[in-house]
Amino acid sequence: MNAASVSPSAVPSCFDEPWQSDLFALTVALNEAGHLIWPDWTAAFGATLAARGRDRPLDGGADYFAAWLETLERVVAERGLADVPDLEGVRAAWERAYRETPHGRPVRL
């Protein structure tokens, strides 16, 4: 069997939602482009997880990726890769699209 013959649904995933894999891929792409290095990333992400874990126990799923997104948004803003108002605008557009999308349908901007 080769990789081309494996059904995507047969491959296990550590992602519960498509946006989580997109978030991971974006982070890897930023690393490969030289915009962040892994030691800096892990320190920032660890700090976010620690801060979130002070208020309540983390579930390791949705909490993990929400913390990942929070960290990536902060790192991107701190490094001047995106403006904070732009990030907030995109977040607001996604939230609006999510609320307005019928259940079971893909969310699109």
N, CA, C and O atoms as a MOPAC input file, in Angstrom:
PM7 MOZYME 1SCF
protein

 N      0.85200 1    -1.17400 1     0.00000 1
 C      0.00000 1     0.00000 1     0.00000 1
 C      0.89700 1     1.23600 1     0.00000 1
 O      1.90400 1     1.27000 1     0.70700 1
 N      0.54000 1     2.24500 1    -0.78400 1
 C      1.29200 1     3.49200 1    -0.75800 1
 C      0.40300 1     4.60800 1    -0.22700 1
 O     -0.80300 1     4.42900 1    -0.05700 1
 N      1.01100 1     5.76200 1     0.03100 1
 C      0.27600 1     6.87500 1     0.64200 1
 C     -0.89100 1     7.32800 1    -0.22100 1
 O     -1.90900 1     7.77400 1     0.30900 1
 N     -0.76500 1     7.22300 1    -1.53400 1
 C     -1.83700 1     7.67200 1    -2.42300 1
 C     -3.07300 1     6.79300 1    -2.31700 1
 O     -4.17100 1     7.23400 1    -2.65300 1
 N     -2.91500 1     5.55300 1    -1.85400 1
 C     -4.05700 1     4.65000 1    -1.77600 1
 C     -4.75700 1     4.67000 1    -0.42000 1
 O     -5.73700 1     3.95300 1    -0.22300 1
 N     -4.26400 1     5.48600 1     0.52200 1
 C     -4.86800 1     5.55800 1     1.84800 1
 C     -5.95900 1     6.61900 1     1.84300 1
 O     -5.72500 1     7.76600 1     1.46200 1
 N     -7.14100 1     6.22500 1     2.26700 1
 C     -8.25200 1     7.17000 1     2.37000 1
 C     -7.96500 1     8.16300 1     3.48000 1
 O     -7.52600 1     7.76300 1     4.55800 1
 N     -8.20700 1     9.47600 1     3.24200 1
 C     -7.97500 1    10.46100 1     4.30100 1
 C     -8.76100 1    10.14400 1     5.56800 1
 O     -8.29400 1    10.44100 1     6.66800 1
 N     -9.93900 1     9.55100 1     5.43900 1
 C    -10.72800 1     9.23800 1     6.62500 1
 C    -10.11300 1     8.09700 1     7.42600 1
 O    -10.48600 1     7.89200 1     8.58100 1
 N     -9.17400 1     7.34700 1     6.83700 1
 C     -8.52100 1     6.24400 1     7.53800 1
 C     -7.30100 1     6.71200 1     8.32600 1
 O     -6.75400 1     5.95400 1     9.12700 1
 N     -6.87100 1     7.95100 1     8.10700 1
 C     -5.69800 1     8.48100 1     8.78700 1
 C     -6.14300 1     9.16900 1    10.07200 1
 O     -6.96300 1    10.08700 1    10.02600 1
 N     -5.61600 1     8.74000 1    11.22000 1
 C     -6.01800 1     9.38100 1    12.46900 1
 C     -5.56000 1    10.84200 1    12.49700 1
 O     -4.55400 1    11.19800 1    11.88400 1
 N     -6.29200 1    11.65900 1    13.19600 1
 C     -5.97200 1    13.07400 1    13.27500 1
 C     -5.95500 1    13.52200 1    14.72200 1
 O     -6.72600 1    13.03100 1    15.54700 1
 N     -5.07300 1    14.45300 1    15.02300 1
 C     -5.06400 1    15.03700 1    16.35700 1
 C     -5.89500 1    16.30900 1    16.38100 1
 O     -5.93200 1    17.00800 1    17.39400 1
 N     -6.55900 1    16.61300 1    15.27900 1
 C     -7.36500 1    17.81800 1    15.16500 1
 C     -8.84500 1    17.45000 1    15.17300 1
 O     -9.28200 1    16.56600 1    14.43600 1
 N     -9.61000 1    18.14400 1    16.02300 1
 C    -11.05200 1    17.90900 1    16.08400 1
 C    -11.81100 1    18.72000 1    15.05300 1
 O    -12.90500 1    18.33900 1    14.63600 1
 N    -11.23300 1    19.83400 1    14.64400 1
 C    -11.88800 1    20.75300 1    13.71300 1
 C    -10.89600 1    21.15300 1    12.62400 1
 O     -9.69400 1    21.22400 1    12.87900 1
 N    -11.39000 1    21.41600 1    11.41100 1
 C    -10.47400 1    21.82400 1    10.33300 1
 C     -9.66600 1    23.08300 1    10.65800 1
 O     -8.50700 1    23.19000 1    10.25700 1
 N    -10.26200 1    24.02900 1    11.37600 1
 C     -9.52900 1    25.25900 1    11.68000 1
 C     -8.30300 1    24.98300 1    12.54000 1
 O     -7.33000 1    25.73400 1    12.48800 1
 N     -8.34100 1    23.91300 1    13.33000 1
 C     -7.19800 1    23.58700 1    14.16900 1
 C     -6.00100 1    23.15700 1    13.32700 1
 O     -4.86900 1    23.54300 1    13.61500 1
 N     -6.24500 1    22.36900 1    12.29900 1
 C     -5.13500 1    21.96800 1    11.42500 1
 C     -4.63600 1    23.15900 1    10.61400 1
 O     -3.44200 1    23.26400 1    10.33500 1
 N     -5.54200 1    24.05500 1    10.23700 1
 C     -5.12600 1    25.27600 1     9.53200 1
 C     -4.23500 1    26.13900 1    10.43100 1
 O     -3.22700 1    26.68800 1     9.98500 1
 N     -4.62100 1    26.24700 1    11.69100 1
 C     -3.84300 1    27.02200 1    12.66100 1
 C     -2.44500 1    26.43200 1    12.82800 1
 O     -1.45100 1    27.15800 1    12.85500 1
 N     -2.38300 1    25.12000 1    12.93800 1
 C     -1.10200 1    24.43700 1    13.05700 1
 C     -0.24700 1    24.68600 1    11.80800 1
 O      0.93600 1    25.00900 1    11.91100 1
 N     -0.85600 1    24.53300 1    10.63900 1
 C     -0.12600 1    24.72400 1     9.38200 1
 C      0.37600 1    26.15600 1     9.23800 1
 O      1.48500 1    26.38100 1     8.75100 1
 N     -0.42900 1    27.11400 1     9.65500 1
 C     -0.01300 1    28.51600 1     9.59300 1
 C      1.19600 1    28.75200 1    10.49400 1
 O      2.12900 1    29.46000 1    10.11400 1
 N      1.18000 1    28.16900 1    11.66900 1
 C      2.29900 1    28.31900 1    12.60000 1
 C      3.57200 1    27.70900 1    12.00800 1
 O      4.64400 1    28.30800 1    12.08600 1
 N      3.45300 1    26.53300 1    11.42400 1
 C      4.60700 1    25.88800 1    10.78300 1
 C      5.11200 1    26.75600 1     9.62600 1
 O      6.32000 1    26.92100 1     9.46000 1
 N      4.20300 1    27.30700 1     8.83200 1
 C      4.60500 1    28.15400 1     7.70300 1
 C      5.33800 1    29.40500 1     8.19100 1
 O      6.31800 1    29.82600 1     7.57600 1
 N      4.87400 1    29.99900 1     9.28600 1
 C      5.56100 1    31.17200 1     9.84500 1
 C      6.95600 1    30.80100 1    10.32700 1
 O      7.89400 1    31.58500 1    10.18300 1
 N      7.09500 1    29.61300 1    10.89600 1
 C      8.41000 1    29.13600 1    11.30800 1
 C      9.31400 1    28.94400 1    10.09200 1
 O     10.45600 1    29.40400 1    10.08100 1
 N      8.80100 1    28.26600 1     9.07800 1
 C      9.60500 1    27.99100 1     7.88500 1
 C     10.00400 1    29.27000 1     7.15300 1
 O     11.04000 1    29.30900 1     6.48900 1
 N      9.18000 1    30.32100 1     7.27300 1
 C      9.49600 1    31.60300 1     6.63800 1
 C     10.43200 1    32.45000 1     7.50200 1
 O     10.83200 1    33.54200 1     7.09900 1
 N     10.78200 1    31.94800 1     8.69000 1
 C     11.71200 1    32.65600 1     9.55400 1
 C     11.08300 1    33.70000 1    10.46400 1
 O     11.79400 1    34.50600 1    11.06400 1
 N      9.75600 1    33.69500 1    10.57500 1
 C      9.07900 1    34.69800 1    11.40200 1
 C      8.99000 1    34.31000 1    12.86800 1
 O      8.75300 1    35.16600 1    13.72000 1
 N      9.17600 1    33.03900 1    13.17300 1
 C      9.23500 1    32.60500 1    14.56400 1
 C     10.10600 1    31.37000 1    14.64800 1
 O     10.20400 1    30.58300 1    13.70700 1
 N     10.73600 1    31.22300 1    15.80300 1
 C     11.55000 1    30.02600 1    16.02700 1
 C     10.90500 1    29.22600 1    17.14200 1
 O     10.26400 1    29.78700 1    18.03100 1
 N     11.07800 1    27.91400 1    17.09200 1
 C     10.36100 1    27.02900 1    18.00500 1
 C     10.61900 1    27.31300 1    19.48300 1
 O      9.66200 1    27.29400 1    20.25700 1
 N     11.84800 1    27.57500 1    19.92300 1
 C     12.01500 1    27.86500 1    21.35800 1
 C     11.19700 1    29.08200 1    21.81300 1
 O     10.61400 1    29.07100 1    22.89700 1
 N     11.15900 1    30.12900 1    20.98000 1
 C     10.33800 1    31.30100 1    21.31900 1
 C      8.86200 1    30.93800 1    21.32800 1
 O      8.11000 1    31.36100 1    22.20500 1
 N      8.45500 1    30.13900 1    20.32900 1
 C      7.04900 1    29.73300 1    20.25000 1
 C      6.63600 1    28.92300 1    21.47800 1
 O      5.60400 1    29.19800 1    22.09000 1
 N      7.43900 1    27.93100 1    21.83200 1
 C      7.06000 1    27.06800 1    22.95200 1
 C      7.02900 1    27.84800 1    24.26100 1
 O      6.19600 1    27.56500 1    25.12200 1
 N      7.91900 1    28.82300 1    24.42900 1
 C      7.89400 1    29.65200 1    25.64200 1
 C      6.61400 1    30.48300 1    25.69300 1
 O      5.96300 1    30.56400 1    26.73500 1
 N      6.25700 1    31.09600 1    24.57200 1
 C      5.04400 1    31.91800 1    24.52600 1
 C      3.79400 1    31.06600 1    24.71800 1
 O      2.89000 1    31.44700 1    25.46300 1
 N      3.73800 1    29.92400 1    24.05400 1
 C      2.57900 1    29.03600 1    24.16200 1
 C      2.46500 1    28.47100 1    25.57700 1
 O      1.36700 1    28.38500 1    26.12700 1
 N      3.58800 1    28.09200 1    26.15800 1
 C      3.58300 1    27.58500 1    27.52900 1
 C      3.07600 1    28.63500 1    28.51200 1
 O      2.34500 1    28.31200 1    29.44800 1
 N      3.46400 1    29.89100 1    28.29900 1
 C      2.99500 1    30.96900 1    29.17500 1
 C      1.48000 1    31.15300 1    29.04800 1
 O      0.79200 1    31.38300 1    30.04300 1
 N      0.96700 1    31.04900 1    27.82300 1
 C     -0.48000 1    31.16200 1    27.62000 1
 C     -1.21200 1    30.02300 1    28.31600 1
 O     -2.21100 1    30.24700 1    29.00100 1
 N     -0.71800 1    28.80600 1    28.14200 1
 C     -1.34400 1    27.65200 1    28.79500 1
 C     -1.31700 1    27.79100 1    30.31900 1
 O     -2.30100 1    27.48800 1    30.99300 1
 N     -0.19300 1    28.24700 1    30.84800 1
 C     -0.07800 1    28.41500 1    32.29800 1
 C     -1.06600 1    29.46500 1    32.80300 1
 O     -1.72500 1    29.26100 1    33.82300 1
 N     -1.16800 1    30.57500 1    32.09600 1
 C     -2.09800 1    31.62700 1    32.50200 1
 C     -3.54000 1    31.14400 1    32.45300 1
 O     -4.31800 1    31.40500 1    33.37100 1
 N     -3.89600 1    30.44500 1    31.39200 1
 C     -5.26600 1    29.91600 1    31.27600 1
 C     -5.54200 1    28.84600 1    32.32300 1
 O     -6.66900 1    28.73100 1    32.80400 1
 N     -4.53700 1    28.06600 1    32.68000 1
 C     -4.69700 1    26.99100 1    33.64400 1
 C     -4.83400 1    27.47300 1    35.08000 1
 O     -5.23800 1    26.70200 1    35.95000 1
 N     -4.50700 1    28.73100 1    35.34300 1
 C     -4.67600 1    29.26700 1    36.69200 1
 C     -6.14600 1    29.44100 1    37.04900 1
 O     -6.52400 1    29.32100 1    38.21400 1
 N     -6.97600 1    29.72500 1    36.04400 1
 C     -8.39700 1    29.99300 1    36.28600 1
 C     -9.22600 1    28.71600 1    36.40200 1
 O    -10.20100 1    28.66900 1    37.15100 1
 N     -8.83400 1    27.68400 1    35.66000 1
 C     -9.60600 1    26.43000 1    35.65800 1
 C     -8.77700 1    25.35100 1    35.00600 1
 O     -7.83100 1    25.65400 1    34.27900 1
 N     -9.11300 1    24.09100 1    35.24900 1
 C     -8.38600 1    23.01100 1    34.57700 1
 C     -8.61600 1    23.06700 1    33.06300 1
 O     -9.71800 1    23.37000 1    32.60800 1
 N     -7.58200 1    22.77800 1    32.30300 1
 C     -7.68800 1    22.78400 1    30.84700 1
 C     -8.09700 1    21.39700 1    30.36400 1
 O     -7.71200 1    20.38800 1    30.95600 1
 N     -8.88500 1    21.35100 1    29.27900 1
 C     -9.38300 1    20.06200 1    28.79000 1
 C     -8.46200 1    19.39500 1    27.78200 1
 O     -8.68000 1    18.23400 1    27.43500 1
 N     -7.44200 1    20.09300 1    27.30200 1
 C     -6.50300 1    19.49200 1    26.36500 1
 C     -6.98700 1    19.43900 1    24.93500 1
 O     -6.21300 1    19.06600 1    24.05300 1
 N     -8.21200 1    19.78800 1    24.66600 1
 C     -8.75600 1    19.78900 1    23.30400 1
 C     -9.01500 1    21.21000 1    22.84100 1
 O     -8.12200 1    21.88700 1    22.33200 1
 N    -10.23600 1    21.64500 1    23.02100 1
 C    -10.62500 1    22.98900 1    22.59200 1
 C     -9.79000 1    24.05000 1    23.30700 1
 O     -9.39800 1    25.04700 1    22.70000 1
 N     -9.51900 1    23.83600 1    24.60100 1
 C     -8.69800 1    24.79000 1    25.35400 1
 C     -7.30400 1    24.92600 1    24.74100 1
 O     -6.75500 1    26.02400 1    24.64500 1
 N     -6.75500 1    23.80600 1    24.33500 1
 C     -5.41100 1    23.78000 1    23.77000 1
 C     -5.33600 1    24.64200 1    22.51200 1
 O     -4.42500 1    25.45700 1    22.36800 1
 N     -6.28400 1    24.46400 1    21.61400 1
 C     -6.23200 1    25.21600 1    20.35800 1
 C     -6.67000 1    26.66700 1    20.52800 1
 O     -6.22600 1    27.53300 1    19.77500 1
 N     -7.53800 1    26.94800 1    21.51100 1
 C     -7.87100 1    28.34200 1    21.80800 1
 C     -6.62600 1    29.06100 1    22.34000 1
 O     -6.37400 1    30.21400 1    21.99000 1
 N     -5.85800 1    28.38100 1    23.17900 1
 C     -4.61000 1    28.95400 1    23.68600 1
 C     -3.59600 1    29.12100 1    22.55700 1
 O     -2.86100 1    30.10700 1    22.51500 1
 N     -3.56300 1    28.15100 1    21.64300 1
 C     -2.65200 1    28.23600 1    20.49000 1
 C     -2.98700 1    29.46900 1    19.65400 1
 O     -2.10000 1    30.23300 1    19.27400 1
 N     -4.27800 1    29.65600 1    19.37200 1
 C     -4.71000 1    30.81200 1    18.58100 1
 C     -4.37600 1    32.11000 1    19.29700 1
 O     -3.85500 1    33.04200 1    18.68400 1
 N     -4.67100 1    32.17700 1    20.58800 1
 C     -4.35700 1    33.38200 1    21.36700 1
 C     -2.86500 1    33.69900 1    21.28700 1
 O     -2.47900 1    34.85300 1    21.09700 1
 N     -2.04000 1    32.68300 1    21.43000 1
 C     -0.58700 1    32.87200 1    21.37100 1
 C     -0.15600 1    33.33200 1    19.99100 1
 O      0.63600 1    34.26700 1    19.86900 1
 N     -0.66500 1    32.68800 1    18.95200 1
 C     -0.26200 1    33.06200 1    17.59500 1
 C     -0.68200 1    34.49300 1    17.28000 1
 O      0.08900 1    35.24400 1    16.68200 1
 N     -1.88200 1    34.87700 1    17.67000 1
 C     -2.32800 1    36.25800 1    17.43500 1
 C     -1.39600 1    37.25000 1    18.13400 1
 O     -1.03000 1    38.27500 1    17.56000 1
 N     -1.01700 1    36.93800 1    19.37500 1
 C     -0.13500 1    37.83100 1    20.12500 1
 C      1.24600 1    37.91000 1    19.46200 1
 O      1.79300 1    39.00000 1    19.29400 1
 N      1.80400 1    36.75700 1    19.08700 1
 C      3.13700 1    36.73300 1    18.47100 1
 C      3.13500 1    37.48100 1    17.13900 1
 O      4.05700 1    38.24300 1    16.84700 1
 N      2.10900 1    37.26300 1    16.34400 1
 C      2.00900 1    37.94100 1    15.04100 1
 C      1.91500 1    39.45500 1    15.23100 1
 O      2.52600 1    40.21600 1    14.48100 1
 N      1.15600 1    39.88700 1    16.22400 1
 C      1.03000 1    41.32000 1    16.49900 1
 C      2.34000 1    41.89400 1    17.03400 1
 O      2.77800 1    42.95600 1    16.59100 1
 N      2.96700 1    41.19800 1    17.98200 1
 C      4.22200 1    41.67800 1    18.57100 1
 C      5.33100 1    41.81400 1    17.53800 1
 O      6.17500 1    42.70500 1    17.63500 1
 N      5.32500 1    40.93500 1    16.55900 1
 C      6.37800 1    40.96800 1    15.53200 1
 C      6.01500 1    41.84500 1    14.34300 1
 O      6.77900 1    41.94000 1    13.38300 1
 N      4.86300 1    42.48000 1    14.40000 1
 C      4.46100 1    43.38800 1    13.33600 1
 C      4.08400 1    42.69000 1    12.04300 1
 O      4.12400 1    43.29700 1    10.97300 1
 N      3.71400 1    41.40900 1    12.13400 1
 C      3.32400 1    40.66600 1    10.93700 1
 C      1.88500 1    40.95300 1    10.53300 1
 O      1.48800 1    40.68700 1     9.39900 1
 N      1.11400 1    41.49100 1    11.45300 1
 C     -0.26800 1    41.89600 1    11.17900 1
 C     -0.64000 1    42.97000 1    12.18600 1
 O     -0.14600 1    42.97500 1    13.31300 1
 N     -1.50100 1    43.86700 1    11.78000 1
 C     -1.97700 1    44.90500 1    12.68200 1
 C     -3.07100 1    44.35000 1    13.58600 1
 O     -3.88900 1    43.53800 1    13.15300 1
 N     -3.08300 1    44.79000 1    14.84000 1
 C     -4.09200 1    44.32800 1    15.78500 1
 C     -5.50100 1    44.62400 1    15.28500 1
 O     -6.36000 1    43.74800 1    15.38000 1
 N     -5.78300 1    45.82100 1    14.75300 1
 C     -7.14200 1    46.04800 1    14.22800 1
 C     -7.51600 1    45.07900 1    13.10100 1
 O     -8.67000 1    44.66300 1    12.99800 1
 N     -6.54900 1    44.72200 1    12.26400 1
 C     -6.81800 1    43.74500 1    11.20300 1
 C     -7.16500 1    42.38700 1    11.80400 1
 O     -8.11700 1    41.73700 1    11.37300 1
 N     -6.39300 1    41.96300 1    12.79800 1
 C     -6.67200 1    40.68900 1    13.46200 1
 C     -8.05500 1    40.70000 1    14.10600 1
 O     -8.80900 1    39.73300 1    13.99300 1
 N     -8.38200 1    41.80000 1    14.78000 1
 C     -9.69100 1    41.90300 1    15.43000 1
 C    -10.81600 1    41.89300 1    14.39900 1
 O    -11.87400 1    41.31400 1    14.64400 1
 N    -10.59600 1    42.53000 1    13.24600 1
 C    -11.60000 1    42.54000 1    12.18100 1
 C    -11.84600 1    41.15200 1    11.61700 1
 O    -12.99100 1    40.76600 1    11.38400 1
 N    -10.78100 1    40.40600 1    11.39800 1
 C    -10.92200 1    39.03600 1    10.88500 1
 C    -11.62900 1    38.16200 1    11.91500 1
 O    -12.50100 1    37.36500 1    11.56900 1
 N    -11.24600 1    38.31600 1    13.18900 1
 C    -11.90000 1    37.54000 1    14.25400 1
 C    -13.40100 1    37.85300 1    14.29500 1
 O    -14.22100 1    36.93900 1    14.38500 1
 N    -13.75600 1    39.11400 1    14.23000 1
 C    -15.17000 1    39.50900 1    14.26400 1
 C    -15.92700 1    38.95100 1    13.05300 1
 O    -17.06900 1    38.51000 1    13.17800 1
 N    -15.28600 1    38.97300 1    11.88800 1
 C    -15.93400 1    38.43400 1    10.68300 1
 C    -16.17200 1    36.93300 1    10.81900 1
 O    -17.23600 1    36.43900 1    10.44500 1
 N    -15.17800 1    36.19400 1    11.35700 1
 C    -15.34300 1    34.75500 1    11.56000 1
 C    -16.43400 1    34.45800 1    12.57900 1
 O    -17.24100 1    33.54900 1    12.38500 1
 N    -16.45800 1    35.22600 1    13.66500 1
 C    -17.49900 1    35.00700 1    14.68600 1
 C    -18.89000 1    35.25700 1    14.10500 1
 O    -19.82700 1    34.50400 1    14.37200 1
 N    -19.01400 1    36.30300 1    13.32200 1
 C    -20.29500 1    36.61800 1    12.67000 1
 C    -20.69200 1    35.49100 1    11.71400 1
 O    -21.83600 1    35.03700 1    11.72000 1
 N    -19.74600 1    35.04900 1    10.90200 1
 C    -20.02800 1    33.96700 1     9.94600 1
 C    -20.40400 1    32.68500 1    10.68000 1
 O    -21.29900 1    31.95900 1    10.24600 1
 N    -19.72800 1    32.40600 1    11.78300 1
 C    -20.00700 1    31.19100 1    12.56000 1
 C    -21.43200 1    31.23900 1    13.12500 1
 O    -22.17100 1    30.25800 1    13.04200 1
 N    -21.80500 1    32.37000 1    13.69000 1
 C    -23.15400 1    32.50400 1    14.26400 1
 C    -24.24400 1    32.43200 1    13.20200 1
 O    -25.34400 1    31.95400 1    13.47700 1
 N    -23.95300 1    32.89900 1    11.99900 1
 C    -24.97000 1    32.97600 1    10.94600 1
 C    -25.03100 1    31.73900 1    10.05600 1
 O    -25.93000 1    31.62100 1     9.22300 1
 N    -24.08800 1    30.82100 1    10.22300 1
 C    -24.04800 1    29.62400 1     9.38900 1
 C    -24.95200 1    28.55100 1     9.99100 1
 O    -24.83100 1    28.23300 1    11.17400 1
 N    -25.85300 1    27.99600 1     9.19300 1
 C    -26.70800 1    26.92300 1     9.71800 1
 C    -25.87300 1    25.72500 1    10.20100 1
 O    -24.82000 1    25.41100 1     9.64600 1
 N    -26.37500 1    25.07800 1    11.24100 1
 C    -25.68900 1    23.92800 1    11.82300 1
 C    -25.40900 1    22.86400 1    10.75700 1
 O    -26.27100 1    22.52800 1     9.94500 1
 N    -24.18200 1    22.34900 1    10.78800 1
 C    -23.79900 1    21.29000 1     9.85600 1
 C    -23.22700 1    21.79400 1     8.54700 1
 O    -22.71400 1    21.00400 1     7.75400 1
 N    -23.30400 1    23.07400 1     8.31000 1
 C    -22.75800 1    23.64200 1     7.07800 1
 C    -21.35600 1    24.19500 1     7.34600 1
 O    -21.06000 1    24.60000 1     8.47000 1
 N    -20.50000 1    24.21700 1     6.33800 1
 C    -19.17400 1    24.79700 1     6.53900 1
 C    -19.27100 1    26.31100 1     6.72700 1
 O    -20.06700 1    26.98000 1     6.07000 1
 N    -18.45900 1    26.83000 1     7.62200 1
 C    -18.41400 1    28.27200 1     7.86100 1
 C    -17.50900 1    28.89200 1     6.81200 1
 O    -16.37900 1    28.45000 1     6.60600 1
 N    -18.01700 1    29.91100 1     6.16000 1
 C    -17.22700 1    30.61000 1     5.12700 1
 C    -17.33600 1    32.11000 1     5.34700 1
 O    -18.37500 1    32.63000 1     5.75500 1
 N    -16.24600 1    32.77800 1     5.06700 1
 C    -16.26200 1    34.23900 1     5.11500 1
 C    -16.79800 1    34.78700 1     3.81400 1
 O    -16.89400 1    36.00400 1     3.64900 1

